[in-house]
Amino acid sequence: MGAMYESEEWLQVESLDLEGQGVARRANGKVVFIEGALPGEAVRVNVARRKNQWEQGQVSAIRRESSQRVQPECPHFGLHAGACGGCKVQHLHPTAQIAAKQRVLEDNLSHLAKVVPQRILRPLQGPAWGYRHRARLSVRHVIKKGAVLVGFHERKSRYVADMTSCPVLPPHVGALLPRLRELIASMDARDRLPQIEVAVGDDVHALVLRHLEPLSAEDIARLRAFGTEHAVQWWLQPGGPDTVAPLDPAGAELHYRLPAFGLTMPFKPTEFTQVNMGINRVLVSQALRHLDAQASDRVIDWFCGLGNFTLAIARGAREVLGLEGSEGLVQRARDNAARNGLAPRTRFEARNLFELDGAALAALGSAERWMVDPPREGAFALAKAVAELQATPVAGWQPPRRIVYVSCNPATLARDAGLLVHQAGYVCSAAGVVDMFPHTAHVESLAVFDRA
């Protein structure tokens, strides 16, 4: 790391990386990652970091501007000191954001896995603003400023951005930021409240307050008054996620609906649900269309969570086995199945899905189709186990005819796709991106694998 300096060389930006930075090359071939630069632009860069093989910095001048560059909607977005780090690419037109993410997916599959999908799916898109139904906002009482800050962290900083609005949050929540600052500033425990988590259901706006010491009766009264005035439901978190409880239990339930399948999915505000509920509805419908489960099929839903895909699949398949890593989460999925009248067609088990081999996979029995929706680490053990059974078959076990894989990390998707295609006997029939997080560099994707 050296002092920042401005390079005199004009660089041609070729693409965006997974952090939303422009990628260019110097005349000598050295790669340069440039914050604020867009593909097709000719730029100069203030270099902040220098390594033997690459450099990183911020755009300092633009000689040729991309036709896809737009004025950011949010006044807190930018490269300047104090800018909010919640979004990375508000300066790029939403349509071009999708194209960039599609290229990231295709490049990862091609370069990392040597896999080329037979068909590129049309991107799944939704509203670009007001979409973020889940968020973790940091809280800081800054004595020097004489103010409380509530918001995302500043870009590449541990400090909290000085925000008064946020257009990616639901409008009702984004408009509350100044009121939340005033509320926390008025509380006795203002220095012991590090975080507010936002969880928006179809009918309830919930705020989870992390507090490091018991709240006074006066602070509890302040929260109740705020909740009544602004139609939000407070939950309190004195410790880890398991300690979360509603301030007032009566009527304290969050849920989201999947209307296409007649499903209502209760959830707790700290449980994992998709950030973008509108896109989630479209994703579930499209994933099931590609899964194409028949009435006679047995289906396994790997990493089933609360049953987001499992219960929708159970509307049409003979039997669905949902697998997850914790017994507590599995019980929540069972409860959701019972609530929706699908307990007879579903079964849930807790398994360590990151330590799976061919024998353990075969013991779960054959299924005609698989749904796979892993965390960022991907499903390497699962793909490896399928490859193992391809090389050394087990009597009575048959691989699924089709796998639909939903991924939040194109690199681990590519790694797993390489195993499925080159060692497990599958072809990648289709792949495409899902715009779950507009204005960020996050790439959500869907891939379909069929037996060759």
Salt bridges, closest charged atoms under 4 A:
GLU8 OE1 - ARG44 NH2 3.60
GLU9 OE1 - ARG26 NH1 3.10
GLU19 OE1 - LYS88 NZ 3.45
GLU35 OE1 - ARG155 NH1 3.06
GLU35 OE2 - LYS156 NZ 3.20
GLU41 OE2 - ARG69 NE 2.80
GLU55 OE1 - ARG26 NH2 2.87
GLU55 OE2 - LYS30 NZ 3.40
GLU55 OE2 - ARG50 NE 3.88
ASP107 OD2 - ARG103 NE 3.55
ASP162 OD1 - ARG181 NH1 2.79
GLU182 OE2 - ARG179 NH2 2.94
ASP188 OD2 - ARG222 NH1 3.79
ASP191 OD1 - HIS141 ND1 2.57
GLU197 OE2 - ARG134 NH2 3.67
GLU197 OE2 - ARG136 NH2 3.66
ASP202 OD2 - ARG257 NH1 3.62
ASP202 OD1 - ARG281 NH2 2.93
ASP203 OD2 - HIS255 NE2 2.90
ASP203 OD2 - ARG257 NH2 2.78
GLU213 OE1 - ARG192 NE 3.75
ASP219 OD1 - ARG222 NH1 2.69
GLU229 OE1 - HIS230 NE2 3.79
ASP248 OD1 - ARG224 NH2 2.88
GLU253 OE2 - HIS255 ND1 3.72
GLU253 OE1 - ARG339 NH1 3.03
GLU271 OE2 - ARG332 NE 2.66
ASP297 OD2 - ARG369 NE 2.77
ASP297 OD1 - ARG401 NH2 3.85
GLU319 OE2 - ARG298 NE 3.47
GLU319 OE1 - ARG318 NH1 3.76
GLU319 OE2 - ARG347 NH2 3.92
GLU327 OE2 - ARG334 NH1 2.95
GLU349 OE2 - ARG347 NH1 2.21
GLU349 OE1 - ARG351 NH2 2.90
ASP416 OD1 - ARG415 NE 2.89
ASP435 OD1 - LYS101 NZ 3.06
GLU444 OE1 - HIS442 NE2 3.10
ASP450 OD1 - ARG402 NE 2.66
